[in-house]
Amino acid sequence: MSFQAYLDNIQAKTGQSPDDLRNWAASQGFTDAGQLIPSIKAGDVVAGLKRDFALGHGHAMAVYALLKGIRKEGEA
């Protein structure tokens, strides 16, 4: 599955776009000025996504990669 397919599936399931997820991360205190705060661990983000959006581990890790800047929208 491509990275974009993960994001598309997340949006279909939750109604949350990548920008919505970035806003959610900021509201949770995971990001500052659009950047993931260095002390925030993947497990913190994954737990929040599972709690708030009922995402599975793989999809939650895709959002973490998006927030961390490892992956970007439109990537295969």
C-alpha positions as CSV (number, residue, x, y, z in Angstrom):
1,M,0.0,0.0,0.0
2,S,1.4,3.4,-0.9
3,F,1.7,6.1,1.7
4,Q,-0.9,8.2,-0.1
5,A,-3.3,5.2,0.1
6,Y,-2.8,5.1,3.9
7,L,-3.7,8.8,4.1
8,D,-6.7,8.3,1.8
9,N,-7.9,5.4,3.9
10,I,-7.5,7.4,7.1
11,Q,-9.6,10.3,5.6
12,A,-12.3,7.9,4.4
13,K,-12.5,6.3,7.9
14,T,-12.2,9.4,10.0
15,G,-13.1,12.3,7.8
16,Q,-9.7,13.9,8.8
17,S,-7.5,15.3,6.0
18,P,-3.7,15.5,6.6
19,D,-4.2,19.2,7.5
20,D,-6.9,18.2,10.0
21,L,-4.5,15.7,11.5
22,R,-1.8,18.3,11.8
23,N,-4.3,20.6,13.6
24,W,-5.2,17.7,15.9
25,A,-1.6,17.1,16.7
26,A,-1.1,20.8,17.6
27,S,-4.2,20.8,19.8
28,Q,-2.7,17.8,21.6
29,G,0.6,19.6,22.2
30,F,2.5,17.2,19.9
31,T,3.7,19.9,17.5
32,D,4.9,23.5,17.7
33,A,4.9,25.8,14.6
34,G,4.1,22.7,12.5
35,Q,7.0,20.7,13.7
36,L,6.8,17.6,15.9
37,I,8.3,18.4,19.3
38,P,11.5,16.4,19.7
39,S,10.4,14.9,23.1
40,I,7.2,13.5,21.6
41,K,7.6,9.8,20.9
42,A,5.7,7.7,18.3
43,G,3.9,5.9,21.0
44,D,2.4,9.1,22.3
45,V,1.0,10.0,18.9
46,V,-0.2,6.5,18.2
47,A,-2.0,6.2,21.5
48,G,-3.8,9.5,20.8
49,L,-4.8,8.5,17.3
50,K,-6.1,5.2,18.5
51,R,-8.1,6.8,21.3
52,D,-9.5,9.7,19.3
53,F,-9.9,8.2,15.8
54,A,-9.9,4.4,16.4
55,L,-7.0,4.0,14.0
56,G,-5.0,0.8,13.8
57,H,-1.3,0.8,14.5
58,G,-0.1,1.0,10.9
59,H,-2.4,3.9,10.0
60,A,-1.4,5.7,13.2
61,M,2.3,5.2,12.3
62,A,1.6,6.7,8.9
63,V,0.2,9.8,10.6
64,Y,3.3,9.9,12.8
65,A,5.5,9.8,9.7
66,L,3.5,12.6,8.2
67,L,3.9,14.7,11.4
68,K,7.6,14.0,11.7
69,G,8.2,14.9,8.1
70,I,9.5,11.5,7.1
71,R,6.8,11.1,4.5
72,K,4.7,13.6,2.6
73,E,1.3,13.6,0.9
74,G,1.3,12.2,-2.7
75,E,4.2,9.8,-2.0
76,A,3.9,6.3,-3.4
